[in-house]
Amino acid sequence: MMEHDVDVYTNQEDGTGSKTGGRKKKGRVRKAPDMVNSVSTAALACFPATSSKKISNTVNMAVGRFFFDVGLPADAVNSAYFQPMIDAIASQGAGVVGPSYHDLRSWILKNLVHEVRNDVDQCTSAWGRTGCSILVDEWNSGKGKTYVNFLVYCPEGTIFLRSADISHAIDSSDVLYELLKETVEEVGLRNVLQVVTSSEDRYVIAGKRLTDTYPMVFWTPCAGRCIDLMLEDISELPNVKTVLDQAKSISRYIYSNGVVLNMMRRYTYGVDLVDLGFTRSSTAFMTLKRMMNIRHNLQSMVTSDEWVDGPYSKKSDGFPILDSLKSHSFWSTIASITCLTDPLLRLLRIVSSERRPAMGFVYAGLYRAKEAIKKELVAKEEYLVYWNIIDRRWEQLHRHPLHAAGFYLNPKFFYSLEGDAHLHIRSLVYDCIEKLVPDPKIQDKIMKETASYHGVAGDFGRKMAIRARDTLLPTEWWLTYGGGCPNLARLAIRILSQTCCLIHHKLYKIPLDHMHERKNFLEHQRLSDLVFVQYNMSMKQMVSSNKQQEAVDPISCEHIDIVEDWVMEKDLCSEDSANTEWMAVDPPLGNLMVLGPQIDDVEALGAGFDDYEIFDGVKDSEEETGEENIGKVSPTKFPFFKAEEEDG
């Protein structure tokens, strides 16, 4: 039975049900997430027990007609509120009358405003304990309008605060400064630890002016954007670009023909070739890793009788596919590139997470990325090519006190430091103490309490506390074992509760244009409340929903901006297009179990930080050596290129 099919049954205490005709069968109803009030499955018992498949198809067709009539995107069914809506309708029996146009615009919206404000109040009540980060997300509507959306992050959730139209002053750092200043005052200076923005010059200027006005607040560039730019720079290195282009040609060939796509999905047991990331660059390197994971499946496909006897292996585009997938040098090159970039991808996922504060992990993640590059390439003139890319993009965050303090206050990492490797970050931690704790008496208390933290004294030295370094989140560890050092624990919790990245959101679903363009005052108020409700419901769903997402189809138009290089041929009128029928293509299954157990990104950071070169950086003379060799990587580490020369 498919997951969306529902057997109508009478709920019993033993979990079995009695259907019409005396047959008993265990029922299956999808549970709603905890964040939404769901209807008990017992309410379904009032319906006639006819064929569940027939009922499901009738419901699905009715939903489909509604979706396609009003133009809703198909991924709307992934909303945490979709199934509870179906359950609520089903629980009322036949003849349910839906809300009217005016119902939706009046009392329903009014009730939702109150619901969302209650959720927002729960988040704001935590700001005094955990502190918060103001996130400044700029968005271009595509209609010549540019908006700045202000969100507030804390571990309890991210809330949308307000939106401003800056189209008239797009290049004005003064306007941005005034908006940032107003937002800090609205949230409360005592609550705000940092303001996170993009790293464009106008935000840099506005951010520095803000920190001059409010010395207790940090300005922080978006770490996620910095990491993405690193990946983008790496993808432009000649050796990497060549391999990416070859991999993209393989992917485009597969995804442009229904027969070949079906064949690939059969041989990979439902695992798609393209792995969708946050951005184009992350998608490119995640897909290279996915190709490496399903290498033997792809090779089995192109050496099978089905491929050899089929027409597609004999076409001009099919020959290079076979040559590449059978080439040892091609795969060894992909393996090396994956080793170089996988730590950066892990770090990008960590800093972009809405569920786990990233401040305690970003410093260690960057260390691991540089360490992996050094171990893979060995020769300094080779790994400095990549280190220089990382350092150039991370320059604004290289000595950010919050990142250093997050590393220092995360017991998993601090207690695994070797020797005096931590001494160089102490002054950055002191910067944090002086900036975030203006009271000199509390500063002195914190400095005394750090001695207990260093010396593993009191509760810090308990065997439970030592084991918990690897099992508890850093904030939970301090809450549990930091009672003997209350001032240090309070500071640690506030720092470790922060994010490092702007949260990317599908803003095309939210009517910001309408809200800012409407002239009628009453309608403007209504639209402002509508944006408030939509934005915050969506943010809550991103953080709280435990519902497993459906498999993503890489060729869907919702994601084409990110994956177009991997799935879209330049010529839509190719010779194969007439033979391709989308109705015959099997849907993606997303069967990632085939790939084996996935390692948690934070667990993969491990322990042990003893490479002083990574901590201390490279001297100027050594950096010049690296700059001279940008783009020049030894063929022994990328044997594909050496093999190409030999083949020629």
Beta strands, then each sheet from edge to edge (+ up, - down):
strand 1: 132-140
strand 2: 146-154
strand 3: 157-165
strand 4: 192-197
strand 5: 218-221
sheet 1: 3+ 2- 1+ 4+ 5+
end
